[in-house]
Amino acid sequence: MADSLTEEQVSEFKEAFSLFDKDGD
């Protein structure tokens, strides 16, 4: 599933997820 993502999409996803991760964790 992750293989379908490009490196750019992955980096953007991680950056967006980190916003929730800092609050959730």
PDBQT receptor file of N, H, CA, C and O in Angstrom, charges set to zero:
ATOM      1  N   MET A   1       0.846  -1.204   0.000  1.00  0.00    +0.000 N 
ATOM      2  CA  MET A   1       0.000   0.000   0.000  1.00  0.00    +0.000 C 
ATOM      3  C   MET A   1       0.879   1.250   0.000  1.00  0.00    +0.000 C 
ATOM      4  O   MET A   1       0.628   2.206  -0.734  1.00  0.00    +0.000 OA
ATOM      5  N   ALA A   2       1.896   1.220   0.827  1.00  0.00    +0.000 N 
ATOM      6  H   ALA A   2       2.099   0.444   1.423  1.00  0.00    +0.000 HD
ATOM      7  CA  ALA A   2       2.794   2.374   0.906  1.00  0.00    +0.000 C 
ATOM      8  C   ALA A   2       3.600   2.511  -0.380  1.00  0.00    +0.000 C 
ATOM      9  O   ALA A   2       4.055   3.602  -0.727  1.00  0.00    +0.000 OA
ATOM     10  N   ASP A   3       3.772   1.399  -1.079  1.00  0.00    +0.000 N 
ATOM     11  H   ASP A   3       3.403   0.513  -0.798  1.00  0.00    +0.000 HD
ATOM     12  CA  ASP A   3       4.549   1.423  -2.316  1.00  0.00    +0.000 C 
ATOM     13  C   ASP A   3       3.878   2.261  -3.391  1.00  0.00    +0.000 C 
ATOM     14  O   ASP A   3       4.532   2.719  -4.328  1.00  0.00    +0.000 OA
ATOM     15  N   SER A   4       2.557   2.462  -3.253  1.00  0.00    +0.000 N 
ATOM     16  H   SER A   4       2.026   2.089  -2.492  1.00  0.00    +0.000 HD
ATOM     17  CA  SER A   4       1.831   3.236  -4.258  1.00  0.00    +0.000 C 
ATOM     18  C   SER A   4       2.050   4.731  -4.075  1.00  0.00    +0.000 C 
ATOM     19  O   SER A   4       1.685   5.530  -4.936  1.00  0.00    +0.000 OA
ATOM     20  N   LEU A   5       2.643   5.100  -2.956  1.00  0.00    +0.000 N 
ATOM     21  H   LEU A   5       2.939   4.450  -2.256  1.00  0.00    +0.000 HD
ATOM     22  CA  LEU A   5       2.886   6.514  -2.678  1.00  0.00    +0.000 C 
ATOM     23  C   LEU A   5       4.261   6.933  -3.185  1.00  0.00    +0.000 C 
ATOM     24  O   LEU A   5       5.223   6.168  -3.109  1.00  0.00    +0.000 OA
ATOM     25  N   THR A   6       4.341   8.139  -3.694  1.00  0.00    +0.000 N 
ATOM     26  H   THR A   6       3.560   8.760  -3.755  1.00  0.00    +0.000 HD
ATOM     27  CA  THR A   6       5.632   8.662  -4.121  1.00  0.00    +0.000 C 
ATOM     28  C   THR A   6       6.348   9.242  -2.904  1.00  0.00    +0.000 C 
ATOM     29  O   THR A   6       5.726   9.457  -1.864  1.00  0.00    +0.000 OA
ATOM     30  N   GLU A   7       7.632   9.491  -3.026  1.00  0.00    +0.000 N 
ATOM     31  H   GLU A   7       8.137   9.316  -3.871  1.00  0.00    +0.000 HD
ATOM     32  CA  GLU A   7       8.385  10.035  -1.893  1.00  0.00    +0.000 C 
ATOM     33  C   GLU A   7       7.824  11.378  -1.472  1.00  0.00    +0.000 C 
ATOM     34  O   GLU A   7       7.826  11.716  -0.288  1.00  0.00    +0.000 OA
ATOM     35  N   GLU A   8       7.340  12.152  -2.448  1.00  0.00    +0.000 N 
ATOM     36  H   GLU A   8       7.338  11.878  -3.410  1.00  0.00    +0.000 HD
ATOM     37  CA  GLU A   8       6.777  13.461  -2.136  1.00  0.00    +0.000 C 
ATOM     38  C   GLU A   8       5.490  13.308  -1.337  1.00  0.00    +0.000 C 
ATOM     39  O   GLU A   8       5.257  14.040  -0.375  1.00  0.00    +0.000 OA
ATOM     40  N   GLN A   9       4.654  12.353  -1.740  1.00  0.00    +0.000 N 
ATOM     41  H   GLN A   9       4.843  11.758  -2.521  1.00  0.00    +0.000 HD
ATOM     42  CA  GLN A   9       3.397  12.137  -1.034  1.00  0.00    +0.000 C 
ATOM     43  C   GLN A   9       3.658  11.642   0.383  1.00  0.00    +0.000 C 
ATOM     44  O   GLN A   9       2.973  12.031   1.328  1.00  0.00    +0.000 OA
ATOM     45  N   VAL A  10       4.657  10.781   0.513  1.00  0.00    +0.000 N 
ATOM     46  H   VAL A  10       5.214  10.465  -0.255  1.00  0.00    +0.000 HD
ATOM     47  CA  VAL A  10       5.006  10.244   1.827  1.00  0.00    +0.000 C 
ATOM     48  C   VAL A  10       5.475  11.354   2.758  1.00  0.00    +0.000 C 
ATOM     49  O   VAL A  10       5.071  11.413   3.919  1.00  0.00    +0.000 OA
ATOM     50  N   SER A  11       6.331  12.233   2.239  1.00  0.00    +0.000 N 
ATOM     51  H   SER A  11       6.659  12.184   1.295  1.00  0.00    +0.000 HD
ATOM     52  CA  SER A  11       6.870  13.329   3.051  1.00  0.00    +0.000 C 
ATOM     53  C   SER A  11       5.765  14.274   3.486  1.00  0.00    +0.000 C 
ATOM     54  O   SER A  11       5.766  14.769   4.613  1.00  0.00    +0.000 OA
ATOM     55  N   GLU A  12       4.817  14.524   2.579  1.00  0.00    +0.000 N 
ATOM     56  H   GLU A  12       4.817  14.122   1.663  1.00  0.00    +0.000 HD
ATOM     57  CA  GLU A  12       3.706  15.413   2.914  1.00  0.00    +0.000 C 
ATOM     58  C   GLU A  12       2.800  14.754   3.944  1.00  0.00    +0.000 C 
ATOM     59  O   GLU A  12       2.295  15.417   4.850  1.00  0.00    +0.000 OA
ATOM     60  N   PHE A  13       2.595  13.444   3.803  1.00  0.00    +0.000 N 
ATOM     61  H   PHE A  13       3.005  12.906   3.068  1.00  0.00    +0.000 HD
ATOM     62  CA  PHE A  13       1.741  12.714   4.733  1.00  0.00    +0.000 C 
ATOM     63  C   PHE A  13       2.354  12.702   6.127  1.00  0.00    +0.000 C 
ATOM     64  O   PHE A  13       1.665  12.923   7.123  1.00  0.00    +0.000 OA
ATOM     65  N   LYS A  14       3.644  12.444   6.185  1.00  0.00    +0.000 N 
ATOM     66  H   LYS A  14       4.203  12.264   5.376  1.00  0.00    +0.000 HD
ATOM     67  CA  LYS A  14       4.329  12.407   7.475  1.00  0.00    +0.000 C 
ATOM     68  C   LYS A  14       4.281  13.770   8.154  1.00  0.00    +0.000 C 
ATOM     69  O   LYS A  14       4.109  13.857   9.370  1.00  0.00    +0.000 OA
ATOM     70  N   GLU A  15       4.434  14.833   7.369  1.00  0.00    +0.000 N 
ATOM     71  H   GLU A  15       4.574  14.763   6.382  1.00  0.00    +0.000 HD
ATOM     72  CA  GLU A  15       4.415  16.186   7.930  1.00  0.00    +0.000 C 
ATOM     73  C   GLU A  15       3.028  16.503   8.484  1.00  0.00    +0.000 C 
ATOM     74  O   GLU A  15       2.899  17.098   9.554  1.00  0.00    +0.000 OA
ATOM     75  N   ALA A  16       1.998  16.101   7.749  1.00  0.00    +0.000 N 
ATOM     76  H   ALA A  16       2.103  15.617   6.881  1.00  0.00    +0.000 HD
ATOM     77  CA  ALA A  16       0.628  16.355   8.191  1.00  0.00    +0.000 C 
ATOM     78  C   ALA A  16       0.301  15.482   9.397  1.00  0.00    +0.000 C 
ATOM     79  O   ALA A  16      -0.345  15.940  10.339  1.00  0.00    +0.000 OA
ATOM     80  N   PHE A  17       0.750  14.212   9.370  1.00  0.00    +0.000 N 
ATOM     81  H   PHE A  17       1.275  13.840   8.605  1.00  0.00    +0.000 HD
ATOM     82  CA  PHE A  17       0.467  13.290  10.456  1.00  0.00    +0.000 C 
ATOM     83  C   PHE A  17       1.160  13.720  11.746  1.00  0.00    +0.000 C 
ATOM     84  O   PHE A  17       0.635  13.503  12.838  1.00  0.00    +0.000 OA
ATOM     85  N   SER A  18       2.330  14.325  11.622  1.00  0.00    +0.000 N 
ATOM     86  H   SER A  18       2.756  14.501  10.735  1.00  0.00    +0.000 HD
ATOM     87  CA  SER A  18       3.106  14.746  12.790  1.00  0.00    +0.000 C 
ATOM     88  C   SER A  18       2.335  15.772  13.607  1.00  0.00    +0.000 C 
ATOM     89  O   SER A  18       2.503  15.854  14.824  1.00  0.00    +0.000 OA
ATOM     90  N   LEU A  19       1.489  16.553  12.943  1.00  0.00    +0.000 N 
ATOM     91  H   LEU A  19       1.352  16.486  11.954  1.00  0.00    +0.000 HD
ATOM     92  CA  LEU A  19       0.695  17.555  13.646  1.00  0.00    +0.000 C 
ATOM     93  C   LEU A  19      -0.268  16.870  14.612  1.00  0.00    +0.000 C 
ATOM     94  O   LEU A  19      -0.484  17.340  15.729  1.00  0.00    +0.000 OA
ATOM     95  N   PHE A  20      -0.848  15.742  14.161  1.00  0.00    +0.000 N 
ATOM     96  H   PHE A  20      -0.673  15.361  13.254  1.00  0.00    +0.000 HD
ATOM     97  CA  PHE A  20      -1.775  15.000  15.013  1.00  0.00    +0.000 C 
ATOM     98  C   PHE A  20      -1.005  14.149  16.010  1.00  0.00    +0.000 C 
ATOM     99  O   PHE A  20      -1.443  13.949  17.143  1.00  0.00    +0.000 OA
ATOM    100  N   ASP A  21       0.145  13.651  15.576  1.00  0.00    +0.000 N 
ATOM    101  H   ASP A  21       0.501  13.814  14.656  1.00  0.00    +0.000 HD
ATOM    102  CA  ASP A  21       0.945  12.765  16.408  1.00  0.00    +0.000 C 
ATOM    103  C   ASP A  21       1.441  13.486  17.656  1.00  0.00    +0.000 C 
ATOM    104  O   ASP A  21       1.476  12.902  18.739  1.00  0.00    +0.000 OA
ATOM    105  N   LYS A  22       1.820  14.740  17.512  1.00  0.00    +0.000 N 
ATOM    106  H   LYS A  22       1.792  15.215  16.633  1.00  0.00    +0.000 HD
ATOM    107  CA  LYS A  22       2.329  15.501  18.657  1.00  0.00    +0.000 C 
ATOM    108  C   LYS A  22       1.220  15.731  19.682  1.00  0.00    +0.000 C 
ATOM    109  O   LYS A  22       1.483  15.796  20.883  1.00  0.00    +0.000 OA
ATOM    110  N   ASP A  23      -0.023  15.856  19.205  1.00  0.00    +0.000 N 
ATOM    111  H   ASP A  23      -0.237  15.804  18.229  1.00  0.00    +0.000 HD
ATOM    112  CA  ASP A  23      -1.134  16.111  20.116  1.00  0.00    +0.000 C 
ATOM    113  C   ASP A  23      -1.683  14.804  20.688  1.00  0.00    +0.000 C 
ATOM    114  O   ASP A  23      -2.115  14.754  21.839  1.00  0.00    +0.000 OA
ATOM    115  N   GLY A  24      -1.661  13.749  19.875  1.00  0.00    +0.000 N 
ATOM    116  H   GLY A  24      -1.309  13.789  18.940  1.00  0.00    +0.000 HD
ATOM    117  CA  GLY A  24      -2.218  12.471  20.298  1.00  0.00    +0.000 C 
ATOM    118  C   GLY A  24      -1.246  11.695  21.167  1.00  0.00    +0.000 C 
ATOM    119  O   GLY A  24      -1.668  10.935  22.038  1.00  0.00    +0.000 OA
ATOM    120  N   ASP A  25       0.031  11.872  20.947  1.00  0.00    +0.000 N 
ATOM    121  H   ASP A  25       0.374  12.490  20.240  1.00  0.00    +0.000 HD
ATOM    122  CA  ASP A  25       1.033  11.122  21.686  1.00  0.00    +0.000 C 
ATOM    123  C   ASP A  25       1.538  11.965  22.856  1.00  0.00    +0.000 C 
ATOM    124  O   ASP A  25       2.396  11.516  23.615  1.00  0.00    +0.000 OA
TER     125      ASP A  25
